Amino acid sequence: MNQCDINQYVKYMIPKINKYYIHRDESHGLEHVINVTNNAITIANTYDLNELEYKIIILSSLLHDAY
């Protein structure tokens, strides 16, 4: 996945996962999981990953504090 595709996928997923972070404190809120996702992508970019692996990392990062 190139960086443009990664960014588009993250933007596509945010409205879908937002419901899990409504009324959450900052330490477990949407901004936090977006920051975690950005950090995970930075690390993932150092490896030769395929599209599915990127999607797994992105979804895991975005949902790691759900409920």
SVG drawing of the C-alpha trace seen along z (x, -y; Angstrom):
<svg xmlns="http://www.w3.org/2000/svg" viewBox="-22 -14 34 23">
<polyline fill="none" stroke="black" stroke-width="0.4" points="0.0,0.0 1.3,-3.4 1.0,-6.3 -1.9,-7.8 -3.9,-4.5 -3.0,-4.2 -4.3,-7.7 -7.5,-7.1 -8.1,-3.8 -7.7,-5.5 -10.0,-8.3 -12.5,-5.8 -12.5,-3.8 -12.6,-6.7 -16.4,-7.4 -17.0,-3.6 -15.2,-3.2 -16.1,-6.6 -19.2,-5.0 -16.9,-3.0 -15.2,-6.2 -18.2,-8.5 -18.1,-9.8 -14.7,-8.3 -12.0,-10.1 -9.0,-11.6 -6.7,-8.8 -8.9,-6.3 -10.6,-8.5 -10.6,-8.8 -7.7,-11.3 -5.6,-8.8 -6.3,-5.9 -5.6,-8.0 -2.2,-8.9 -1.5,-5.2 -2.5,-4.4 -0.1,-7.0 2.7,-5.6 1.9,-2.0 1.9,-3.0 5.3,-4.7 6.7,-1.5 4.9,0.6 6.5,-1.4 9.9,-0.1 8.8,3.4 7.8,4.9 4.1,5.4 1.3,6.2 -2.1,4.5 -3.9,7.0 -1.1,6.6 -1.4,2.8 -5.2,3.1 -4.8,5.4 -2.4,3.0 -4.6,0.0 -7.8,1.7 -6.1,3.1 -4.7,-0.3 -8.0,-2.1 -10.0,0.5 -7.5,1.2 -9.4,-0.8 -13.0,-0.1 -15.3,0.3"/>
</svg>
